[in-house]
Amino acid sequence: MTVKIISKPEQAKVIDVALPLPWNSDRPIYINFDLWRRLTKPQRDMLLLRTVSWLTSVKWFKPDIYQGVAVAGLLGGFVELAQRDVVGIIAAVGLSSMAVLRIWRQNNNQDSEIIADTAAIKIAQRRDYTETEAAEHLLNAIEIVAKIEGRSSLDFIELIRTQNLRATAGLSSMGIPR
């Protein structure tokens, strides 16, 4: 229950979220309800499910190599600071910075977007949508949101997501190469 929907009528986007930072427990979703009403109910359902799925999948603190490297770099930085070794401090902080950047990229890349789409479709199936219907509604929502926002084309990640959704909906035999 950390996700909060907040009305933001002045924004140009239909729905907007930012990558949640590790120290923020709240994960706000900003919606321009004037633009939101232009979508059909199933499209709104899928867009909101997908956004919540993405927000809740962002994990800053999960045990893997990058979190270990970040912690080791910070600890090394403190040791080097105690020894007043400037080169050691720079190396340790640089190591931690690279690890944190890698964690950020893992949470904010096309794979995480596709995983969120898939999770939203699975949740929608528990809400009486078929997999095909859910994929079609999400696909249409992505395309219509771009038009509502006045964008002439989809961005790269949206194109990949739409191709994957077309394959899931049975509209295309081409999926995403893995």
MARKOLKOL-808231 format. One record per residue (C-alpha): residue in three letters; x, y, z. Coordinates in steps of 0.5 Angstrom, whole numbers, plus 500, padded with zeros to 3 digits. Example, Ala and Ser with C-alpha at 12.3 -4.5 7.8 and 13.67 -1.06 7.14 Angstrom:
2
<rovo: ala	px: 525	py: 491	pz: 516>
<rovo: ser	px: 527	py: 498	pz: 514>
END
This chain:
178
<rovo: met	px: 500	py: 500	pz: 500>
<rovo: thr	px: 506	py: 505	pz: 499>
<rovo: val	px: 503	py: 507	pz: 492>
<rovo: lys	px: 499	py: 513	pz: 492>
<rovo: ile	px: 495	py: 516	pz: 486>
<rovo: ile	px: 496	py: 524	pz: 486>
<rovo: ser	px: 492	py: 529	pz: 481>
<rovo: lys	px: 496	py: 533	pz: 477>
<rovo: pro	px: 492	py: 537	pz: 472>
<rovo: glu	px: 498	py: 541	pz: 470>
<rovo: gln	px: 502	py: 536	pz: 467>
<rovo: ala	px: 503	py: 534	pz: 460>
<rovo: lys	px: 503	py: 527	pz: 461>
<rovo: val	px: 497	py: 523	pz: 462>
<rovo: ile	px: 500	py: 519	pz: 468>
<rovo: asp	px: 507	py: 520	pz: 470>
<rovo: val	px: 512	py: 516	pz: 476>
<rovo: ala	px: 519	py: 517	pz: 477>
<rovo: leu	px: 524	py: 512	pz: 479>
<rovo: pro	px: 523	py: 511	pz: 487>
<rovo: leu	px: 529	py: 513	pz: 491>
<rovo: pro	px: 531	py: 508	pz: 496>
<rovo: trp	px: 530	py: 513	pz: 502>
<rovo: asn	px: 523	py: 514	pz: 500>
<rovo: ser	px: 517	py: 509	pz: 502>
<rovo: asp	px: 512	py: 513	pz: 498>
<rovo: arg	px: 511	py: 512	pz: 491>
<rovo: pro	px: 507	py: 517	pz: 488>
<rovo: ile	px: 503	py: 516	pz: 481>
<rovo: tyr	px: 501	py: 523	pz: 478>
<rovo: ile	px: 495	py: 523	pz: 474>
<rovo: asn	px: 492	py: 528	pz: 469>
<rovo: phe	px: 485	py: 526	pz: 470>
<rovo: asp	px: 483	py: 531	pz: 464>
<rovo: leu	px: 487	py: 527	pz: 460>
<rovo: trp	px: 486	py: 520	pz: 463>
<rovo: arg	px: 478	py: 521	pz: 462>
<rovo: arg	px: 480	py: 520	pz: 454>
<rovo: leu	px: 482	py: 513	pz: 455>
<rovo: thr	px: 477	py: 507	pz: 456>
<rovo: lys	px: 476	py: 504	pz: 462>
<rovo: pro	px: 480	py: 497	pz: 460>
<rovo: gln	px: 486	py: 502	pz: 458>
<rovo: arg	px: 486	py: 506	pz: 464>
<rovo: asp	px: 486	py: 499	pz: 468>
<rovo: met	px: 492	py: 496	pz: 464>
<rovo: leu	px: 496	py: 503	pz: 464>
<rovo: leu	px: 495	py: 503	pz: 472>
<rovo: leu	px: 496	py: 496	pz: 473>
<rovo: arg	px: 502	py: 496	pz: 469>
<rovo: thr	px: 505	py: 503	pz: 473>
<rovo: val	px: 504	py: 500	pz: 480>
<rovo: ser	px: 507	py: 493	pz: 477>
<rovo: trp	px: 513	py: 497	pz: 475>
<rovo: leu	px: 513	py: 501	pz: 481>
<rovo: thr	px: 513	py: 496	pz: 486>
<rovo: ser	px: 518	py: 492	pz: 482>
<rovo: val	px: 524	py: 497	pz: 483>
<rovo: lys	px: 528	py: 494	pz: 488>
<rovo: trp	px: 534	py: 498	pz: 491>
<rovo: phe	px: 536	py: 493	pz: 497>
<rovo: lys	px: 536	py: 486	pz: 494>
<rovo: pro	px: 542	py: 481	pz: 495>
<rovo: asp	px: 546	py: 481	pz: 489>
<rovo: ile	px: 553	py: 483	pz: 487>
<rovo: tyr	px: 552	py: 490	pz: 485>
<rovo: gln	px: 549	py: 492	pz: 492>
<rovo: gly	px: 555	py: 488	pz: 495>
<rovo: val	px: 560	py: 492	pz: 491>
<rovo: ala	px: 556	py: 499	pz: 493>
<rovo: val	px: 557	py: 497	pz: 500>
<rovo: ala	px: 564	py: 495	pz: 500>
<rovo: gly	px: 566	py: 501	pz: 496>
<rovo: leu	px: 563	py: 505	pz: 502>
<rovo: leu	px: 566	py: 501	pz: 507>
<rovo: gly	px: 573	py: 502	pz: 503>
<rovo: gly	px: 572	py: 509	pz: 503>
<rovo: phe	px: 571	py: 510	pz: 510>
<rovo: val	px: 577	py: 506	pz: 511>
<rovo: glu	px: 581	py: 510	pz: 506>
<rovo: leu	px: 578	py: 517	pz: 510>
<rovo: ala	px: 581	py: 514	pz: 516>
<rovo: gln	px: 588	py: 513	pz: 513>
<rovo: arg	px: 587	py: 520	pz: 509>
<rovo: asp	px: 589	py: 517	pz: 503>
<rovo: val	px: 586	py: 521	pz: 497>
<rovo: val	px: 587	py: 516	pz: 492>
<rovo: gly	px: 584	py: 511	pz: 496>
<rovo: ile	px: 578	py: 515	pz: 497>
<rovo: ile	px: 577	py: 517	pz: 490>
<rovo: ala	px: 577	py: 509	pz: 488>
<rovo: ala	px: 572	py: 507	pz: 493>
<rovo: val	px: 567	py: 512	pz: 492>
<rovo: gly	px: 568	py: 511	pz: 484>
<rovo: leu	px: 567	py: 504	pz: 485>
<rovo: ser	px: 561	py: 505	pz: 489>
<rovo: ser	px: 558	py: 510	pz: 484>
<rovo: met	px: 559	py: 505	pz: 479>
<rovo: ala	px: 555	py: 500	pz: 483>
<rovo: val	px: 549	py: 505	pz: 484>
<rovo: leu	px: 549	py: 507	pz: 477>
<rovo: arg	px: 548	py: 499	pz: 475>
<rovo: ile	px: 543	py: 498	pz: 480>
<rovo: trp	px: 539	py: 504	pz: 477>
<rovo: arg	px: 540	py: 502	pz: 470>
<rovo: gln	px: 537	py: 495	pz: 472>
<rovo: asn	px: 531	py: 498	pz: 475>
<rovo: asn	px: 530	py: 503	pz: 469>
<rovo: asn	px: 531	py: 499	pz: 463>
<rovo: gln	px: 527	py: 496	pz: 458>
<rovo: asp	px: 527	py: 489	pz: 461>
<rovo: ser	px: 524	py: 492	pz: 467>
<rovo: glu	px: 519	py: 495	pz: 463>
<rovo: ile	px: 517	py: 489	pz: 460>
<rovo: ile	px: 517	py: 485	pz: 466>
<rovo: ala	px: 512	py: 490	pz: 469>
<rovo: asp	px: 507	py: 489	pz: 463>
<rovo: thr	px: 507	py: 482	pz: 464>
<rovo: ala	px: 506	py: 482	pz: 471>
<rovo: ala	px: 500	py: 487	pz: 469>
<rovo: ile	px: 497	py: 482	pz: 464>
<rovo: lys	px: 498	py: 477	pz: 470>
<rovo: ile	px: 494	py: 481	pz: 475>
<rovo: ala	px: 489	py: 483	pz: 469>
<rovo: gln	px: 487	py: 476	pz: 468>
<rovo: arg	px: 485	py: 475	pz: 476>
<rovo: arg	px: 480	py: 481	pz: 474>
<rovo: asp	px: 477	py: 477	pz: 468>
<rovo: tyr	px: 481	py: 479	pz: 463>
<rovo: thr	px: 484	py: 474	pz: 458>
<rovo: glu	px: 491	py: 475	pz: 456>
<rovo: thr	px: 490	py: 477	pz: 449>
<rovo: glu	px: 485	py: 482	pz: 452>
<rovo: ala	px: 489	py: 485	pz: 457>
<rovo: ala	px: 495	py: 485	pz: 452>
<rovo: glu	px: 491	py: 489	pz: 447>
<rovo: his	px: 488	py: 494	pz: 452>
<rovo: leu	px: 495	py: 496	pz: 454>
<rovo: leu	px: 498	py: 496	pz: 447>
<rovo: asn	px: 492	py: 501	pz: 445>
<rovo: ala	px: 493	py: 505	pz: 452>
<rovo: ile	px: 501	py: 506	pz: 450>
<rovo: glu	px: 499	py: 508	pz: 443>
<rovo: ile	px: 493	py: 513	pz: 445>
<rovo: val	px: 497	py: 516	pz: 451>
<rovo: ala	px: 503	py: 518	pz: 446>
<rovo: lys	px: 497	py: 521	pz: 441>
<rovo: ile	px: 494	py: 525	pz: 447>
<rovo: glu	px: 501	py: 527	pz: 450>
<rovo: gly	px: 502	py: 530	pz: 443>
<rovo: arg	px: 508	py: 526	pz: 441>
<rovo: ser	px: 509	py: 524	pz: 434>
<rovo: ser	px: 512	py: 517	pz: 435>
<rovo: leu	px: 513	py: 512	pz: 441>
<rovo: asp	px: 520	py: 512	pz: 444>
<rovo: phe	px: 525	py: 506	pz: 443>
<rovo: ile	px: 523	py: 503	pz: 450>
<rovo: glu	px: 515	py: 504	pz: 448>
<rovo: leu	px: 516	py: 501	pz: 441>
<rovo: ile	px: 520	py: 495	pz: 444>
<rovo: arg	px: 514	py: 494	pz: 449>
<rovo: thr	px: 509	py: 495	pz: 444>
<rovo: gln	px: 512	py: 489	pz: 439>
<rovo: asn	px: 512	py: 485	pz: 445>
<rovo: leu	px: 505	py: 486	pz: 447>
<rovo: arg	px: 503	py: 485	pz: 440>
<rovo: ala	px: 506	py: 478	pz: 440>
<rovo: thr	px: 503	py: 477	pz: 447>
<rovo: ala	px: 496	py: 479	pz: 444>
<rovo: gly	px: 497	py: 474	pz: 438>
<rovo: leu	px: 497	py: 480	pz: 433>
<rovo: ser	px: 505	py: 479	pz: 431>
<rovo: ser	px: 509	py: 473	pz: 430>
<rovo: met	px: 515	py: 477	pz: 432>
<rovo: gly	px: 517	py: 477	pz: 439>
<rovo: ile	px: 523	py: 480	pz: 443>
<rovo: pro	px: 529	py: 477	pz: 442>
<rovo: arg	px: 532	py: 475	pz: 448>
END
